[in-house]
Amino acid sequence: MIAYVRGPVAAVTLNSAVLEVGGVGLELMCTPGTLATLSPKIGTGQQATLPTSMVVREESLTLFGFLDDDEKACFELLQTASGVGPKLAQAMLAVLAPDDLRRAVGSEDVKTLTRVPGIGQKGAQRIILELKDRLGAPVGGRGVAAPAASAEPWRDQVHQGLVGLGWSAKDADRAVDEVAPQAAESPDVATLLRSALRMLSKA
């Protein structure tokens, strides 16, 4: 088991980062929030240390990278719920910070959980039933309350994703307005969230 990876950031893509370790480039699948903290620099790549979780499948070995150990622990615990695989667990953490996730599950907030692409009402209820007594109470990390519902669902989802990843509500509002023209063509939440994160990281 690889507990963490440390090394210069060699590359960052839309859904992964490559860290050089001992002359070998290791690709880590990361949330947009984690990727926004990383920036490769030619010749002097940013040094980064990311806790990791390895997912072993018959046909593949995949490393997932995280901002901190708390996010890693939530990722691994989420996968113990029925129907939650690594991709869905990562999607949940892309939209909800660990403490926001604990609040949503602890208060049986189905609406907040269904903000995550791929989770419907039944899936949210199942996650609450199976994890309510296991995720525990918020530990005081990142997170804020969910914004009020709007007429355009993608706005709430992108806004919640940004504030859950540590951006202020004001910054999230600005980013949502910036990507609104793009949403008119394709209201895909994951794509819009990545665009918003890129805009905020350059600001």
C-alpha positions as CSV (number, residue, x, y, z in Angstrom):
1,M,0.0,0.0,0.0
2,I,1.3,3.5,-0.9
3,A,0.3,5.8,1.9
4,Y,1.5,9.1,0.3
5,V,3.6,10.4,-2.6
6,R,6.1,13.2,-2.3
7,G,7.9,14.9,-5.2
8,P,7.9,17.7,-7.7
9,V,4.8,18.2,-9.7
10,A,5.6,17.2,-13.3
11,A,2.1,17.8,-14.9
12,V,-1.5,18.6,-14.1
13,T,-4.4,17.6,-16.2
14,L,-8.2,18.1,-15.8
15,N,-8.5,15.1,-13.5
16,S,-5.0,14.0,-12.4
17,A,-1.5,15.1,-11.4
18,V,1.8,13.5,-12.1
19,L,4.4,13.6,-9.3
20,E,8.0,12.6,-10.0
21,V,9.3,10.1,-7.5
22,G,12.8,8.6,-7.9
23,G,12.8,9.4,-11.6
24,V,9.3,7.8,-12.1
25,G,6.2,9.8,-12.9
26,L,3.3,8.6,-10.8
27,E,-0.2,9.7,-12.0
28,L,-2.7,10.4,-9.2
29,M,-6.4,10.9,-9.8
30,C,-7.4,14.0,-7.9
31,T,-10.5,16.3,-7.3
32,P,-10.5,19.7,-9.0
33,G,-9.9,21.3,-5.6
34,T,-6.7,19.3,-5.0
35,L,-5.5,20.0,-8.6
36,A,-6.1,23.7,-8.0
37,T,-3.4,23.7,-5.3
38,L,-0.7,22.2,-7.7
39,S,1.2,23.9,-10.4
40,P,4.0,22.4,-12.5
41,K,7.0,24.7,-13.1
42,I,9.5,23.9,-15.8
43,G,12.8,22.8,-14.3
44,T,11.7,23.4,-10.7
45,G,8.4,21.6,-10.3
46,Q,6.5,22.5,-7.1
47,Q,7.2,20.0,-4.3
48,A,4.0,18.4,-3.1
49,T,3.0,15.7,-0.6
50,L,-0.3,14.0,-1.2
51,P,-1.9,11.3,0.9
52,T,-2.9,8.5,-1.5
53,S,-5.2,5.5,-1.7
54,M,-4.6,2.7,-4.2
55,V,-7.5,1.0,-5.8
56,V,-6.7,-2.4,-7.2
57,R,-8.8,-3.9,-10.0
58,E,-8.2,-7.0,-12.1
59,E,-7.2,-4.9,-15.0
60,S,-5.7,-1.8,-13.3
61,L,-3.9,-0.2,-10.4
62,T,-5.1,3.4,-9.8
63,L,-3.7,5.9,-7.3
64,F,-6.0,8.6,-5.9
65,G,-4.4,11.7,-4.3
66,F,-5.9,13.9,-1.6
67,L,-5.5,17.3,0.1
68,D,-5.1,15.7,3.5
69,D,-5.5,12.5,5.5
70,D,-9.1,13.4,6.5
71,E,-10.2,13.6,2.9
72,K,-8.4,10.3,2.2
73,A,-10.2,8.6,5.2
74,C,-13.6,9.8,3.9
75,F,-12.8,8.5,0.4
76,E,-12.0,5.1,1.8
77,L,-15.0,5.0,4.1
78,L,-17.5,6.1,1.4
79,Q,-16.6,3.1,-0.6
80,T,-17.9,0.8,2.1
81,A,-21.4,1.9,1.2
82,S,-23.3,-0.1,-1.3
83,G,-23.0,1.2,-4.8
84,V,-20.2,3.6,-4.1
85,G,-17.0,3.0,-6.0
86,P,-13.9,5.1,-6.2
87,K,-15.1,7.4,-9.0
88,L,-18.3,8.2,-7.2
89,A,-16.5,8.6,-3.8
90,Q,-14.1,11.1,-5.5
91,A,-17.0,12.9,-7.1
92,M,-18.6,13.3,-3.7
93,L,-15.4,14.9,-2.3
94,A,-15.2,17.2,-5.3
95,V,-18.5,18.7,-4.4
96,L,-18.5,18.3,-0.6
97,A,-15.7,18.8,1.8
98,P,-15.4,16.1,4.5
99,D,-17.2,18.1,7.2
100,D,-20.0,19.1,4.7
101,L,-20.4,15.4,3.9
102,R,-20.6,14.5,7.6
103,R,-23.2,17.2,8.2
104,A,-25.3,16.1,5.2
105,V,-25.2,12.4,6.3
106,G,-25.7,13.2,10.0
107,S,-28.7,15.4,9.4
108,E,-30.1,13.1,6.7
109,D,-29.9,15.9,4.1
110,V,-30.8,14.0,1.0
111,K,-31.0,17.3,-1.1
112,T,-27.3,18.1,-0.4
113,L,-26.1,14.6,-1.3
114,T,-28.0,14.6,-4.6
115,R,-26.0,17.7,-5.6
116,V,-23.3,15.2,-6.5
117,P,-23.5,14.0,-10.1
118,G,-24.4,10.3,-10.1
119,I,-26.3,10.3,-6.8
120,G,-30.1,10.1,-6.9
121,Q,-32.5,10.2,-4.0
122,K,-32.4,6.5,-3.4
123,G,-28.7,6.4,-3.5
124,A,-28.5,9.3,-1.0
125,Q,-30.9,7.5,1.3
126,R,-28.8,4.4,1.2
127,I,-25.6,6.2,1.9
128,I,-27.2,7.9,4.9
129,L,-28.5,4.6,6.2
130,E,-25.2,2.8,5.9
131,L,-22.8,5.6,6.9
132,K,-24.7,7.8,9.4
133,D,-23.1,6.1,12.5
134,R,-19.7,5.7,10.9
135,L,-18.7,9.1,9.4
136,G,-18.9,10.8,12.8
137,A,-19.5,14.5,13.6
138,P,-17.7,17.4,11.8
139,V,-14.2,17.9,13.0
140,G,-13.8,21.5,12.2
141,G,-12.2,21.4,8.8
142,R,-13.2,23.1,5.5
143,G,-16.9,23.7,4.7
144,V,-19.8,26.0,4.8
145,A,-23.6,25.7,4.6
146,A,-25.2,24.9,1.2
147,P,-26.5,27.9,-0.7
148,A,-30.2,28.4,-1.3
149,A,-31.7,26.6,-4.3
150,S,-31.8,28.5,-7.6
151,A,-33.8,28.2,-10.8
152,E,-30.7,26.8,-12.5
153,P,-29.6,23.6,-10.7
154,W,-26.1,23.8,-12.1
155,R,-25.5,27.1,-10.3
156,D,-26.2,25.5,-6.9
157,Q,-24.1,22.5,-7.7
158,V,-21.0,24.5,-8.9
159,H,-21.4,27.0,-6.0
160,Q,-21.6,24.2,-3.4
161,G,-18.6,22.4,-5.0
162,L,-16.5,25.6,-4.8
163,V,-17.3,26.5,-1.2
164,G,-16.9,22.9,-0.2
165,L,-13.4,23.0,-1.6
166,G,-12.5,26.0,0.5
167,W,-13.4,29.1,-1.7
168,S,-15.4,31.9,-0.1
169,A,-19.0,32.4,-1.0
170,K,-18.1,35.7,-2.7
171,D,-15.4,34.0,-4.9
172,A,-17.9,31.2,-5.7
173,D,-20.5,33.7,-6.8
174,R,-18.0,35.4,-9.1
175,A,-16.9,32.2,-10.6
176,V,-20.4,31.0,-11.2
177,D,-21.2,34.2,-13.1
178,E,-18.0,33.8,-15.1
179,V,-18.9,30.3,-16.3
180,A,-22.6,31.1,-16.9
181,P,-22.1,31.7,-20.7
182,Q,-20.5,28.2,-21.0
183,A,-23.4,26.7,-19.1
184,A,-25.8,28.0,-21.8
185,E,-24.1,25.6,-24.2
186,S,-23.6,22.7,-21.9
187,P,-24.8,22.7,-18.2
188,D,-22.5,19.8,-17.3
189,V,-21.6,20.4,-13.6
190,A,-18.2,18.6,-13.6
191,T,-17.0,20.6,-16.6
192,L,-18.3,23.9,-15.2
193,L,-16.7,23.2,-11.8
194,R,-13.4,22.6,-13.5
195,S,-13.7,25.8,-15.5
196,A,-14.6,27.8,-12.4
197,L,-11.6,26.3,-10.5
198,R,-9.2,27.2,-13.3
199,M,-10.6,30.8,-13.3
200,L,-10.2,31.1,-9.5
201,S,-6.7,29.6,-9.5
202,K,-5.5,32.2,-12.0
203,A,-7.1,35.1,-10.2
